């Protein structure tokens, strides 16, 4: 009797958890949701999608495990990394941790567990919830509609800021419904905490999917606007939004993907040239073609920097470098107004040098900042302000050096192994025949390329974007059969 009732409730339960998943995907644009921020006692990393991933963890995950639900094999290296990261926190308590303004080490440890746990849940849920080709397509449709909302709101922001040099009270109030921070003058913010975070989510999810879909002539929708798919139009508008974020790291990361595509085009062009003209000296042709393209890319880079120097006050001194001053690289970075970031990165590296094996523990690097800050740091106003007046721990603001400082070479290597596994999975998908698999595969490849540079300015494990894309790659690898053909294109 009870079993029959449970069987009747099964379809309702399935629809409910799938609805929560679609809500999670739709909420991806919001990085600092005020309600969730209050629960987490933070003002920065509080993604609205985290609410839904926690609901799925409590409602869906236990039932899925009881039913012996399966996960992709790509989950194993991720679990090993998360387990070791948690172990570093335990090891951190076994050594002397410098006191920092009486900041609670228990609180820091709990925050470390929370951020690791949230990131792990995003990846785990994404690998298993969209467990069929149709569900993955549905997921991509929500990604598109969410991307359209981001683009629309961002373009409204930049248009109003350009025309009126300010925002209306209604716009500020609307933004406060979704973000704990304010709108930035002259820069698109979307629903993110700051423009660089908008660039982060565009580069790790939205633009990478739209670029992959365009490359493979795939669309998750049946409708077309003349000859263009929804993804084609979103890619064009998305790049405009990325540019008006004026996020230097985001733009460089995106350009790295374009350089990769140009490199592939160059290789094809060289092969075509050799075949067309029956050229025997293939090495010479390759060298001259590569040299010509390198000069072209260098010109494009210089032109892009020149345009940014006219649009962004932070880039006015981009062509002014002097080796005559003390610490010329740090001085140059300070002139471009990211000297503080470089200082934080160097501090993380200094911590790693003294704790190279397993690091100081996730969440504990902030306690070591005062004694590991470079001497040049004390010349920077932001560093003096944060160390003198702020009660919070300082952040490394770079995932790569944070991994080294907090988890050591072991944790860093385990994370890199996880990324290599994902890269092979994405490459395998990109070689399949069906367009859906190929698109997800290329999305993963593009995302991993941007990820290299994006994580030089973000160090959080809790932001869902790279976990989401990598989770989709694992899901497609596990749930889409290689023999399935996508006839819809």
C-alpha positions as CSV (number, residue, x, y, z in Angstrom):
1,X,0.0,0.0,0.0
2,X,2.7,2.4,1.0
3,X,4.8,1.4,-2.0
4,X,1.9,2.1,-4.3
5,X,1.4,5.6,-2.8
6,X,5.1,6.3,-3.2
7,X,5.0,5.2,-6.9
8,X,2.1,7.6,-7.5
9,X,4.1,10.4,-5.9
10,X,7.2,9.6,-8.0
11,X,6.2,11.7,-11.1
12,X,5.4,14.7,-8.9
13,X,8.7,14.3,-7.0
14,X,10.6,14.1,-10.3
15,X,8.9,17.2,-11.7
16,X,9.6,19.1,-8.4
17,X,13.3,18.3,-8.3
18,X,13.7,19.1,-12.1
19,X,11.9,22.4,-11.5
20,X,14.5,23.2,-8.7
21,X,17.3,22.4,-11.2
22,X,15.9,24.7,-13.8
23,X,15.6,27.4,-11.1
24,X,19.2,26.8,-10.2
25,X,20.2,27.4,-13.9
26,X,18.0,30.5,-14.2
27,X,19.5,32.0,-11.0
28,X,23.1,31.7,-12.2
29,X,23.4,35.4,-13.2
30,X,23.0,36.5,-9.5
31,X,26.3,36.3,-7.6
32,X,25.4,38.1,-4.4
33,X,21.8,37.6,-3.6
34,X,20.9,39.7,-0.5
35,X,18.7,37.1,1.2
36,X,21.3,34.4,0.8
37,X,24.1,36.8,1.8
38,X,22.3,37.4,5.2
39,X,22.1,33.6,5.8
40,X,25.8,33.2,5.0
41,X,26.8,36.4,6.9
42,X,28.7,37.7,3.9
43,X,28.3,40.6,1.4
44,X,30.2,39.1,-1.6
45,X,30.0,35.5,-2.6
46,X,26.3,34.5,-2.1
47,X,25.0,33.1,-5.4
48,X,21.3,32.8,-5.7
49,X,21.7,29.4,-7.4
50,X,23.2,28.3,-4.1
51,X,19.7,28.3,-2.5
52,X,18.5,25.8,-5.1
53,X,21.6,23.6,-4.9
54,X,21.2,23.3,-1.2
55,X,17.5,22.4,-1.6
56,X,18.5,19.7,-4.1
57,X,21.1,18.4,-1.7
58,X,18.5,17.9,1.0
59,X,15.5,16.8,-1.2
60,X,17.0,15.1,-4.2
61,X,20.4,13.8,-3.3
62,X,19.5,11.4,-0.4
63,X,16.7,9.8,-2.5
64,X,19.1,9.5,-5.5
65,X,21.7,7.8,-3.3
66,X,19.2,5.4,-1.8
67,X,18.1,4.4,-5.3
68,X,21.8,3.6,-6.1
69,X,21.9,6.5,-8.6
70,X,25.1,6.7,-10.6
71,X,27.5,9.5,-11.2
72,X,30.1,10.1,-14.0
73,X,33.6,8.8,-13.3
74,X,34.8,12.5,-13.5
75,X,33.4,12.9,-10.0
76,X,36.2,10.8,-8.5
77,X,39.2,13.1,-8.9
78,X,37.0,16.0,-7.7
79,X,36.1,14.1,-4.5
80,X,39.7,13.3,-3.9
81,X,40.6,17.0,-4.2
82,X,37.8,18.1,-1.9
83,X,38.8,15.5,0.7
84,X,42.4,16.6,0.7
85,X,41.3,20.3,0.9
86,X,39.3,19.5,4.0
87,X,42.3,17.6,5.4
88,X,44.5,20.7,5.0
89,X,42.2,22.5,7.3
90,X,42.6,19.9,10.0
91,X,46.4,20.0,9.6
92,X,46.2,23.8,9.8
93,X,45.0,23.5,13.4
94,X,48.0,21.3,14.3
95,X,50.5,24.1,13.6
96,X,50.7,27.6,15.1
97,X,48.4,30.0,13.3
98,X,49.3,33.7,13.7
99,X,46.8,35.8,15.4
100,X,45.0,38.4,13.2
101,X,42.9,41.0,15.0
102,X,41.3,38.2,17.1
103,X,39.6,36.8,14.0
104,X,38.0,33.5,14.8
105,X,39.8,30.5,13.4
106,X,36.7,28.4,13.9
107,X,34.7,30.8,11.8
108,X,37.4,30.8,9.1
109,X,37.3,27.0,9.1
110,X,33.6,26.9,8.8
111,X,33.6,29.4,5.9
112,X,36.3,27.2,4.2
113,X,34.1,24.1,4.6
114,X,31.0,26.1,3.4
115,X,32.7,27.3,0.2
116,X,34.3,24.0,-0.6
117,X,30.9,22.2,0.1
118,X,29.0,24.7,-2.1
119,X,31.4,24.2,-5.0
120,X,31.4,20.5,-4.6
121,X,27.6,20.4,-4.5
122,X,27.3,22.5,-7.7
123,X,29.6,20.1,-9.5
124,X,28.0,16.9,-8.1
125,X,24.4,18.1,-8.9
126,X,25.3,19.2,-12.4
127,X,26.8,15.9,-13.3
128,X,23.7,13.9,-12.4
129,X,20.5,16.1,-12.7
130,X,20.6,16.6,-16.5
131,X,20.8,12.8,-17.1
132,X,19.6,12.7,-20.7
133,X,20.1,14.5,-24.0
134,X,16.7,16.1,-23.8
135,X,17.4,17.3,-20.2
136,X,20.7,18.8,-21.3
137,X,18.9,20.6,-24.1
138,X,16.4,21.9,-21.7
139,X,19.2,23.1,-19.5
140,X,20.8,24.9,-22.4
141,X,17.5,26.7,-23.2
142,X,17.4,28.1,-19.7
143,X,21.0,29.1,-20.0
144,X,20.0,31.1,-23.2
145,X,17.0,32.8,-21.6
146,X,19.1,33.7,-18.5
147,X,21.8,35.0,-20.8
148,X,19.2,37.2,-22.6
149,X,18.1,38.7,-19.3
150,X,21.7,39.4,-18.4
151,X,22.4,41.1,-21.8
152,X,19.2,43.1,-21.7
153,X,19.7,44.5,-18.2
154,X,23.4,45.2,-18.9
155,X,22.7,47.1,-22.1
156,X,20.1,49.2,-20.2
157,X,22.7,50.0,-17.6
158,X,25.3,51.1,-20.0
159,X,22.8,53.1,-22.2
160,X,21.4,55.0,-19.2
161,X,24.9,55.6,-17.8
162,X,26.2,56.9,-21.1
163,X,23.2,59.2,-21.7
164,X,22.6,60.6,-18.2
165,X,26.0,59.9,-16.6
166,X,24.1,58.4,-13.7
167,X,21.4,55.8,-12.9
168,X,17.8,56.3,-11.9
169,X,16.6,55.6,-8.4
170,X,14.4,52.9,-9.8
171,X,17.4,51.1,-11.4
172,X,19.4,51.3,-8.2
173,X,16.4,49.9,-6.2
174,X,15.9,47.1,-8.8
175,X,19.6,46.2,-8.6
176,X,19.5,46.0,-4.8
177,X,16.8,43.3,-5.1
178,X,19.5,41.0,-6.7
179,X,22.8,42.3,-5.4
180,X,24.4,43.5,-2.2
181,X,26.5,46.0,-4.1
182,X,25.8,49.1,-6.2
183,X,25.9,49.8,-9.9
184,X,29.2,50.9,-11.4
185,X,29.3,54.2,-13.4
186,X,30.1,53.6,-17.1
187,X,30.5,49.8,-16.7
188,X,28.0,47.0,-17.1
189,X,27.4,45.0,-14.0
190,X,24.4,42.8,-14.9
191,X,23.1,41.1,-11.8
192,X,26.6,40.4,-10.5
193,X,28.4,41.9,-7.6
194,X,30.8,43.8,-9.8
195,X,31.7,44.1,-13.5
196,X,34.6,41.7,-13.3
197,X,32.2,39.0,-11.9
198,X,29.8,39.6,-14.8
199,X,32.7,39.0,-17.2
200,X,33.6,35.9,-15.1
201,X,30.2,34.3,-15.6
202,X,30.0,35.3,-19.3
203,X,33.4,33.7,-19.9
204,X,32.9,30.5,-18.0
205,X,29.3,29.7,-19.0
206,X,27.4,31.8,-21.4
207,X,29.8,33.0,-24.1
208,X,31.5,29.6,-24.1
209,X,28.3,27.8,-24.9
210,X,27.2,30.4,-27.5
211,X,30.6,30.2,-29.2
212,X,30.6,26.4,-29.2
213,X,27.0,26.3,-30.5
214,X,27.9,28.7,-33.3
215,X,31.0,26.8,-34.2
216,X,29.0,23.5,-34.4
217,X,25.9,25.1,-36.0
218,X,23.9,23.8,-33.1
219,X,20.9,25.3,-31.3
220,X,18.9,24.1,-28.3
221,X,15.8,25.9,-29.9
222,X,13.9,25.1,-33.1
223,X,13.2,28.7,-34.1
224,X,15.4,30.8,-36.2
225,X,15.6,34.6,-36.8
226,X,16.2,34.7,-40.5
227,X,19.3,32.5,-40.9
228,X,20.5,33.0,-37.4
229,X,20.0,30.8,-34.3
230,X,19.3,32.2,-30.9
231,X,22.8,31.4,-29.9
232,X,24.3,33.3,-32.8
233,X,22.6,36.5,-31.7
234,X,23.3,36.0,-28.1
235,X,27.0,35.5,-28.9
236,X,27.2,38.8,-30.7
237,X,25.3,40.7,-28.0
238,X,27.2,38.9,-25.2
239,X,30.6,40.1,-26.6
240,X,29.3,43.7,-26.5
241,X,28.3,43.2,-22.9
242,X,31.7,41.7,-22.1
243,X,33.4,44.7,-23.6
244,X,31.4,47.2,-21.7
245,X,32.2,45.5,-18.4
246,X,35.7,47.0,-19.0
247,X,37.0,43.9,-17.2
248,X,40.6,43.7,-18.3
249,X,41.0,40.1,-17.1
250,X,37.8,39.1,-18.7
251,X,38.6,40.6,-22.0
252,X,42.1,39.1,-22.1
253,X,40.7,35.7,-21.1
254,X,38.2,35.9,-24.0
255,X,40.9,37.0,-26.4
256,X,42.8,33.8,-25.4
257,X,40.0,31.7,-26.7
258,X,39.9,33.8,-29.9
259,X,43.7,33.2,-30.3
260,X,43.1,29.5,-29.9
261,X,40.5,29.5,-32.7
262,X,42.8,31.6,-34.9
263,X,45.6,29.1,-34.2
264,X,43.3,26.3,-35.4
265,X,42.4,28.3,-38.5
266,X,46.1,29.0,-39.2
267,X,46.9,25.3,-39.1
268,X,44.0,24.5,-41.5
269,X,45.1,27.4,-43.7
270,X,48.7,26.1,-43.8
271,X,47.5,22.6,-44.7
272,X,45.2,23.9,-47.4
273,X,48.1,26.1,-48.8
274,X,50.4,23.1,-48.9
275,X,47.8,20.9,-50.6
276,X,46.6,23.6,-53.0
277,X,50.1,24.5,-54.3
278,X,51.7,21.2,-53.7
279,X,54.4,22.8,-51.6
280,X,57.2,20.5,-50.5
281,X,58.9,22.7,-48.0
282,X,56.1,22.4,-45.4
283,X,58.2,23.5,-42.5
284,X,59.1,26.8,-44.2
285,X,55.5,27.5,-45.1
286,X,54.4,26.8,-41.6
287,X,57.1,29.1,-40.2
288,X,56.2,32.0,-42.5
289,X,52.4,31.5,-41.9
290,X,52.9,31.4,-38.2
291,X,55.2,34.5,-38.2
292,X,52.7,36.4,-40.3
293,X,49.8,35.5,-38.0
294,X,51.9,36.4,-34.9
295,X,52.5,39.9,-36.3
296,X,48.8,40.2,-37.0
297,X,47.9,39.1,-33.5
298,X,50.4,41.5,-32.0
299,X,48.9,44.3,-34.0
300,X,45.4,43.4,-32.8
301,X,46.6,43.3,-29.2
302,X,48.3,46.7,-29.5
303,X,45.2,48.1,-31.1
304,X,42.9,46.7,-28.4
305,X,45.2,48.1,-25.7
306,X,45.1,51.5,-27.4
307,X,41.3,51.6,-27.5
308,X,41.1,50.6,-23.8
309,X,43.6,53.3,-22.9
310,X,41.2,55.8,-24.3
311,X,38.0,54.3,-22.8
312,X,39.2,53.1,-19.4
313,X,41.1,55.6,-17.1
314,X,42.9,52.7,-15.5
315,X,44.6,51.9,-18.8
316,X,45.9,55.4,-19.5
317,X,49.5,54.4,-18.7
318,X,49.5,51.0,-20.4
319,X,52.3,52.0,-22.8
320,X,54.4,53.7,-20.0
321,X,56.9,51.3,-18.5
322,X,60.1,52.3,-16.8
323,X,62.8,50.0,-15.7
324,X,64.6,52.8,-13.8
325,X,62.3,52.7,-10.7
326,X,62.5,50.2,-7.8
327,X,60.3,47.1,-8.4
328,X,59.5,48.2,-12.0
329,X,56.9,45.4,-12.6
330,X,55.0,46.2,-9.3
331,X,55.2,49.9,-10.1
332,X,53.8,49.3,-13.6
333,X,51.0,47.2,-12.2
334,X,50.2,49.9,-9.7
335,X,50.1,52.5,-12.5
336,X,47.4,50.3,-14.1
337,X,45.6,50.1,-10.8
338,X,46.0,46.4,-10.2
339,X,49.1,46.6,-8.1
340,X,47.2,45.4,-5.1
341,X,46.2,42.3,-6.9
342,X,49.7,41.5,-7.8
343,X,50.8,42.0,-4.2
344,X,48.1,39.6,-3.0
345,X,49.3,37.0,-5.6
346,X,52.9,37.4,-4.5
347,X,51.9,37.1,-0.8
348,X,50.2,33.8,-1.6
349,X,53.4,32.6,-3.4
350,X,55.5,33.6,-0.4
351,X,53.2,31.6,1.9
352,X,53.5,28.6,-0.4
353,X,57.3,28.9,-0.3
354,X,57.3,28.2,3.4
355,X,54.5,25.6,3.4
356,X,55.0,23.9,0.1
357,X,53.6,20.4,0.8
358,X,50.1,20.8,2.1
359,X,49.8,24.6,2.5
360,X,48.4,26.4,5.5
361,X,44.8,25.1,5.2
362,X,41.8,26.3,3.2
363,X,40.6,29.6,4.6
364,X,43.6,30.2,6.8
365,X,45.9,32.1,4.4
366,X,44.6,35.5,5.6
367,X,46.2,35.0,9.0
368,X,49.6,34.8,7.4
369,X,49.3,38.0,5.3
370,X,51.0,40.5,7.6
371,X,54.2,38.6,7.8
372,X,54.3,37.6,4.2
373,X,53.3,40.8,2.4
374,X,56.1,42.2,0.2
375,X,57.8,45.4,1.3
376,X,56.3,47.3,-1.6
377,X,52.8,46.5,-0.4
378,X,53.0,49.1,2.4
379,X,53.2,51.8,-0.3
380,X,49.7,51.0,-1.5
381,X,46.7,52.8,0.1
382,X,44.4,49.8,-0.2
383,X,46.8,47.4,1.6
384,X,47.2,50.0,4.4
385,X,43.5,50.5,4.7
386,X,42.7,46.8,4.8
387,X,45.4,45.9,7.3
388,X,44.8,48.9,9.4
389,X,41.0,49.4,9.5
390,X,39.3,46.2,8.2
391,X,38.6,43.4,10.6
392,X,38.2,40.8,7.9
393,X,40.9,38.5,6.6
394,X,42.7,39.5,3.4
395,X,42.2,37.3,0.3
396,X,44.8,36.1,-2.2
397,X,42.3,36.9,-5.1
398,X,43.9,34.3,-7.3
399,X,42.7,30.7,-7.4
400,X,46.1,29.3,-8.5
401,X,48.2,30.9,-5.8
402,X,45.5,30.3,-3.3
403,X,45.6,26.6,-4.1
404,X,49.4,26.6,-3.7
405,X,49.3,28.6,-0.4
406,X,46.4,26.8,1.2
407,X,46.6,23.2,-0.1
408,X,50.3,23.1,-1.2
409,X,51.7,21.3,-4.2
410,X,49.7,18.2,-3.4
411,X,46.3,20.0,-3.5
412,X,47.3,22.0,-6.5
413,X,48.4,18.9,-8.4
414,X,45.1,17.1,-7.5
415,X,43.1,20.0,-8.8
416,X,45.2,20.1,-12.0
417,X,44.7,16.4,-12.4
418,X,40.9,17.0,-12.1
419,X,41.1,19.7,-14.8
420,X,43.2,17.4,-17.1
421,X,40.5,14.6,-16.7
422,X,37.8,17.2,-17.7
423,X,39.9,18.4,-20.6
424,X,40.2,14.8,-22.0
425,X,36.4,14.3,-21.5
426,X,35.7,17.6,-23.3
427,X,38.0,16.6,-26.2
428,X,36.3,13.2,-26.4
429,X,32.9,14.8,-26.6
430,X,34.2,17.3,-29.3
431,X,35.1,14.3,-31.5
432,X,31.7,12.6,-31.4
433,X,29.3,12.7,-34.3
434,X,26.2,14.2,-32.7
435,X,26.1,18.0,-32.5
436,X,24.9,18.2,-28.9
437,X,28.0,16.2,-27.6
438,X,30.3,18.2,-29.8
439,X,28.9,21.5,-28.6
440,X,29.2,20.6,-24.9
441,X,32.7,19.3,-25.6
442,X,33.8,22.6,-27.3
443,X,32.1,24.5,-24.5
444,X,34.3,22.7,-22.0
445,X,37.4,23.3,-24.1
446,X,36.7,27.0,-24.4
447,X,35.9,27.3,-20.8
448,X,39.1,25.6,-19.7
449,X,41.1,28.0,-21.8
450,X,39.4,31.1,-20.3
451,X,39.7,29.5,-16.9
452,X,43.5,29.8,-17.0
453,X,43.3,33.6,-16.9
454,X,40.0,34.1,-15.2
455,X,41.2,32.6,-12.0
456,X,44.0,35.1,-11.7
457,X,41.4,37.5,-10.4
458,X,38.9,35.2,-8.6
459,X,39.8,32.8,-5.8
460,X,36.4,31.5,-4.6
461,X,35.4,27.9,-4.7
462,X,31.7,28.8,-4.1
463,X,31.0,30.6,-7.4
464,X,29.1,28.1,-9.5
465,X,30.3,28.9,-13.0
466,X,33.2,26.7,-13.6
467,X,31.6,23.9,-11.6
468,X,28.5,24.2,-13.7
469,X,30.3,24.0,-17.1
470,X,32.6,21.2,-16.0
471,X,29.6,19.4,-14.6
472,X,27.7,19.7,-17.9
473,X,30.8,18.1,-19.7
474,X,30.7,15.2,-17.2
475,X,27.0,14.8,-17.6
476,X,27.2,14.8,-21.4
477,X,30.0,12.3,-21.2
478,X,28.0,10.0,-18.9
479,X,24.4,10.3,-20.2
480,X,24.7,10.9,-24.0
481,X,25.5,7.8,-25.9
482,X,28.2,8.2,-28.5
483,X,26.0,6.7,-31.2
484,X,23.1,9.1,-30.6
485,X,22.7,11.5,-33.6
486,X,21.3,14.9,-33.2
487,X,19.1,15.5,-36.2
488,X,17.7,18.8,-35.0
489,X,21.0,20.7,-35.5
